[in-house]
Amino acid sequence: MTYKCEYKDEFVVPVITRESGYWEQVMKPRLQEQGWFIVEVDCAGVDTSHELGRRLLRALGFNIASDQWVNGFWVKDAVEEADWNDMRQGLFVFYENFEDLFSVREECSPFYAPSMRFN
């Protein structure tokens, strides 16, 4: 289903939100009114992309074990198939403690490929 804008006013999605209350008081209620499905993912302590994927899938209602390995492609497919959630307008993911994602080691990414050196 395509997104149908029912409001004239627009909002700018901030990359990182702080304790201003903007998320709780302005953005979240407006997105809910428009029919967006919202998941909130706490990134505190995330040290691998696999852990981030597990947290996102849990927020969407999947039963994911704490040690279950997930990769980025599987997460993408699972999000698209989570049809028990009402995503008629779309999916909005709010990452709390987003700055913790910057500490994820590159080699932990499911897309990481070490450079090959030929001598």
Secondary structure, 3 states (H helix, E strand, C coil): CCCCCCCCCCCCCCCCCCCCCHHHHHHHHHHHHCCCEEEEEECCCCCCHHHHHHHHHHHCCCCCCCCCCCCHHHHHHHHHHCCCCCCCCCEEEEEECHHHHHHCCHHHCCCCCCCCCCC
